[in-house]
């Protein structure tokens, strides 16, 4: 090396913290991602921990180096950030609206819905509790960065709650002479029906106005109503699938226990057993059903609105697919 030459240290490869750690084109990669995002232990993180994670992720995305933080530390900060902050608005989500709260909240509410389903007051109370929780989750995990008007929140909440209660009460009256197992499945039917109402209604503004779509390089093209409909359909399917194992398999197990002597001798154990079974299944069902579709979903360019296709041509944007956050 000549006297005029100076040694240049190679620059360390930078991570792309805008993307998950694992390959999202495969189901296994998406499942690993959501097992991390939905980990209930994330709920124990303090506001200081979350704000520090946000500071690290924001600085790194801006191209700044973060002294003392290695690659594993960056991934840890990213997943802490993702577990608590909305991907489009950047706002910190309400605690029980975060996906990491799904398992503890749903195991408690679902277990009680499936235990106390025989009387009208119990059905009314637990369906109301469940839809109140769902409203918070659907609002917290909406797609896009536009606020939802208060009157729309109230309307969707009212329709979903009345839909769930109406389904549960109607089915309860129909299955009075049916086998006990059929009666135990009524809460699942009510939850499935409510999801089909609550999620589209909570995200009605997206259906009317569209959600942001981007090209493969992250350039925002505009808002697509067609993408919104695809996103909401995927989320409804995932939510119903997510509820299925925890509301069907424990039902079968409890129906068998009812035939024996154990619950007759110790009737107080019914609720804890049901809640425990639901929780065990939700630990796996929640991330595995979130992973059914990519979080960063896509549509063929030819499938979106003609004006957006024209916008892409006008701006010289390439690619045969557009991408959008489907929400959760």
N, C-alpha and C positions, 0 to 999 in steps of 0.2 A: 504494500500500500504506500503510495507516495505521500510526501509531507503535506500536500495540499488536500488530500482526501480525508474525509472524516467518516467514522463508522456510523451507520444508520441502523438503529434497532428496528427489526421488522414489526409492523403494527399488528397487534393481536386482532384476529377475526372478531367481528362484532355479531352479537346475537340479534335476531329479529324478534323483539318483544311484542310486536303487533300480531304475531302468530303463536299458537300453542307450541309447547315443547315437542309434542309427538305428531307424527304424520296424520293429518286430518282426512286424508283420502281413504284411509282404512278404518274399519269399525274398531279394531283393536286400539288404534291410536286415539280415536275419539273417546273410547271408553276410559283409557288411562287419563286423558285430559279431564273428563268429568268426575272420575273418582277423586281427583285432586280438588276440583272446584267445589264439589258437593260435600267434601269432608266436614263433618260436624265440628271437628276440633277448631276449624276456622272461626267459629262463633266465640271462642275464648280469647281471640286476639283483642287487645285493647285498642282504643282510638289512637294512642301514640304509636303502636305497632303498625296500624293501617296507614296512618299519615306518613310514617317513615317509609313504608313500602311505596306509597304513591310518589313521594319525593324522589326515591331511587329510580323508579320506573320512568317518571317524567323526565328526569335529568338525562337518563341513558337514551331515551327516545329522541332527545334533542341533540344527540351526538356528543354529549359530555361524558367524560370518564368519571367513574364513581370509585374513589380511592378506598381500598380495603374490602371491596366486594368482588368476589370471584364469580365465575359463571353459575355455580350452584346457588350462590347468594342472590344473583340476578333472577334466576328462575323462581326462587323462593319468594322474592319480593313481587314478581309478576303475578304469581298465583294468589298471594295474599291480596294484592290489588284487585285482581279479577273477581275474587270471592265477595268483595264488598262494594265495588264501584261500578256504576252502569257503564257499559262499553261505548255508548254513543254520547251520553250527556256528561259523563265523568263525575256525576253526583254520587255521594255515599248513600247506599240504599238502606231503608229501614231494616232493622235487625231481622225480623221474622220474614221479610220479603226476600232475603238472600237465599240462593240455592243451597247453601250450607245449612240452612234451617229446615230444609224439606224433611229430612229423616226424623229429627226429634219432634217437630210440630205435627207431621202427618201420622206418625206412629201413635201419638196421644189422641189426636182427633179421630182418626180412622178407627182405632181400637175401641173408643167410646161409642162411635156411631154404630159399630157392629155388635156391641154388647147391649146397648140401650136402644133397641129398635122397635120394641113391642108396644110402647105407649105413645099416644099422640104428643104429649108435652116433651117427651124425650126426643122424638123425631124432629119436632120443631126446633128445639134448642140446639141439638148437635148439627143439624143441617145449616142452621143460621151461623153457628160458630165456624163450620167448615167453609161456607161461602164468604164469610168475612175474611178469613185467612186467605182464601183463593184470590179475593179482590186485591189484597195487599201484594200477593206474589205476582199476579198478572200485571199490575201497574208497575211494580218494581222492575220486572223483566221484559217490559215492552220493547219493541224494536223502534229505532229512530230517535231523534232528539227533540221532537215537538211535544209540548206539554199536553196532557189530556184535560179538557175542560171539566170543571166540577160537576156540571149537570149531566155530562156523559158518564162520569164515574158513578153518580147516584143512580142513573138509569140502568147501567149494566149490572150494578150490585143488586138492585131491586129485582130485575128480571131473572138473574141467575139464582138468587135466593128463592124467589117464588117458584121458579122452574124446578129446583131441586126438591123443595118441600112438596110441591104438587105431585111430582113423580113418585116420591117416597110414600106420600099419603094415599095416592091412587093405587099404587101397586100393593101397599099393605092391605087395602080393602079387598083387592082381587085375590090375594093369596091366602086368605084366612083359612080356607079349606085345603090348601096345598100342603105338601110335605114340609117339615120344618126347614129343610135345606133351602127350599125355594124362598121362604120368608127371610132367611138370613142373607140372601143375595140382593134383597131390595136396596140396601144402602149403596151397593156398587152401581146398580142401575141408576140411582138418583145422582150419584157423583158423576157418572159418565154423561148423563143428560145435562147436568149443570155445566160441565166443562165445555160442552158443545154450544152453550149459551154464553157463559161468562167470558171466555177468551175472545170470541169474535166481538162481543159487545164492548168489552174493555178496550179493544183495539179497533173500534169502529172508525176512528179518525184515520187510521192507516188504510182501511179499506176505501174510504172516501177520497183521501188525498195522496195515498201511496207512501212508500218507504224509500229511503235513499238507496240507490244502486250505484255501483262503482265498476270501473274496468279492472283488469288484472293488475294494473299498476297503482290502483288506489285512487284514481281520479274520479271525483263524483260526477255522474252523468246527469242525474235528476231524480225525481221521485216516481216510483212505479206502483200502480194499483195492482197490476198482475203479480208482481213480486210479493206484495202484501198478502194477497189471497193464498199464494203458495206457502208463505211463511206461517200464516195462521193455521192452515190445514195441517202442516207438519207438527206444529206445537200441540194442537188439539189431539192428534193421533198419539203423540208421545206421552201426553198427560194421561190419557185413558189407559194406554199400555202400562204406564208407570203405576197406576192404581190397581191394575188387574191382579198381579201376584199377591199383594198384601191384603186384598179384599176378597179373593176367591179361595186361595189355599187355606188360610186360617179358618174360613167359614166351613170348609169341609172337615178340617181337624176338630173344630169345636162341635160340629154336628155329631161326630163320632164320640167325643167325650160326653156329650149330653145323654147318650144311650147307656153309658156306664154308670158306676156308683160314685166316682170321684167328685164330680161337680155337685152331686146331690148331698154328699157329706160336707164338702167345702165350697159352697156356692160363691163365697167372697173371692175365690181364686179366678173366676171367669174373666174378669176385666184385666188383671195383671197378665194372665196367660195370653189373652187375645192381643193386648198391647205389645207384649214381648215378641210374639210371632210376627205381627205386622212390622215392628221395628227391624227385626232380623231380615225380613224379605226386602224392606225398603232400602236398607244399606246397599243392596246390590241392584235392585230394580231402578232406583232413582238415577244413578249415573249410566246404567246400561240402556235405559230408555231415552235419556237425554242424548245419548250417542247414536240413536237411530238415524238421525240426519245431521249433516255438518252444521256447526254453529254459523259458519260463514257459508251460507247456501248460495246456489247459483241457478241461473236460467240462461237458456240459449238466447242470443241477441235477437234472433228472429221471432222469439216468443214475447218480447216486451213491446210496449206501445210504439207505434210508428214514429211519433215525434221524438222519442228517445233514440231510436235508430238513426233518425235524421241528425240529431244532436251529435251523436258519435261520429257520423260521417263528416259533419261540418267542422268538428274539432280535430279530425284526423286520428281518432282513438281506434286502436286495433283490438283484435280479439273476437272470438265467437261466443263468449259467455260474459254475463254481468254477475256481480256478486253483491250480497246483502246480508245483514245480520237478521236472522230469522226470529230472534228473541227466544225466551225460554218459558 
